[in-house]
């Protein structure tokens, strides 16, 4: 039996999430947030974007945000590792308009 993952038959590809928080984080927090890309928005918000392996990992990221005392503004699934970049960009525009605000 092979231990390699066949991504074509893998039923649960990594999901790409965007997590928006109120406050500023510099790129030095990337490792703490498990490799998520951190970008600053002009409105004083920070946007964390990247793959999340499962719901447990997502809850772990949200717990870290809570522990920092930073207000959570939204969590959006914007695609998966198997979608091409144009599909993800289109999905990002759609979810930004109808984002899940917490």
C-alpha positions in Angstrom: 0.0 0.0 0.0 1.4 3.4 -1.0 1.6 6.2 1.6 1.5 8.9 -1.1 -1.7 10.9 -1.5 -3.3 10.9 -4.9 -4.7 14.4 -5.2 -7.0 13.4 -8.1 -8.8 10.9 -5.9 -8.3 12.8 -2.6 -11.9 13.6 -1.5 -10.9 16.4 0.8 -8.4 18.8 -0.9 -7.0 21.6 1.3 -9.5 24.5 1.5 -8.3 28.1 1.0 -9.7 30.5 3.6 -9.5 34.2 4.1 -9.8 35.5 7.7 -10.3 39.2 8.2 -9.5 40.7 11.6 -9.4 44.3 13.0 -5.9 45.3 13.7 -2.4 45.1 12.2 -0.1 42.1 12.0 3.2 42.1 10.3 4.6 39.3 8.2 6.5 38.1 11.3 3.3 36.4 12.5 3.2 34.1 9.4 4.8 31.1 11.2 2.5 31.5 14.2 -0.5 31.4 11.9 0.7 28.2 10.3 2.0 29.7 7.1 -1.0 31.9 6.3 -0.2 34.9 4.1 -0.8 38.1 6.0 -1.7 41.3 4.2 -2.6 44.7 5.6 -5.6 46.5 4.3 -5.9 50.3 4.1 -8.8 50.3 6.5 -6.8 49.0 9.5 -7.7 45.4 9.0 -5.4 42.4 8.5 -6.3 39.6 6.0 -4.9 36.1 6.6 -5.1 33.9 3.5 -4.1 30.3 2.9 -4.8 26.6 3.0 -6.4 25.0 6.0 -6.2 21.2 6.3 -9.6 20.6 8.1 -12.1 22.2 10.4 -10.1 21.4 13.5 -7.1 23.4 12.1 -9.5 26.3 11.2 -10.8 26.3 14.8 -7.2 26.4 16.0 -6.5 29.5 13.9 -9.6 31.2 15.2 -8.5 30.4 18.8 -5.1 32.0 18.1 -6.9 35.2 16.9 -9.1 35.1 20.0 -6.0 34.7 22.3 -4.5 37.8 20.7 -7.6 39.8 21.6 -8.1 40.9 18.0 -11.7 41.2 16.8 -12.7 38.6 14.2 -14.5 40.3 11.3 -15.1 37.5 8.8 -14.2 34.0 7.7 -14.6 33.0 4.1 -13.8 29.8 2.2 -12.5 31.1 -1.2 -11.6 27.9 -2.9 -9.5 24.7 -2.7 -6.1 23.7 -3.8 -7.5 22.0 -6.9 -9.3 25.1 -8.3 -7.3 27.2 -10.7 -6.4 30.8 -9.9 -9.1 32.4 -12.0 -11.8 30.4 -10.2 -10.4 31.4 -6.8 -10.2 35.1 -7.8 -13.9 35.0 -8.9 -14.9 33.3 -5.7 -13.0 35.9 -3.7 -14.9 38.7 -5.3 -18.2 36.9 -4.6 -17.5 36.0 -1.0 -16.2 39.6 -0.3 -19.7 40.8 -1.3 -21.6 38.3 0.8 -18.9 37.4 3.4 -19.7 35.6 6.6 -19.5 38.2 9.3 -19.1 37.1 12.8 
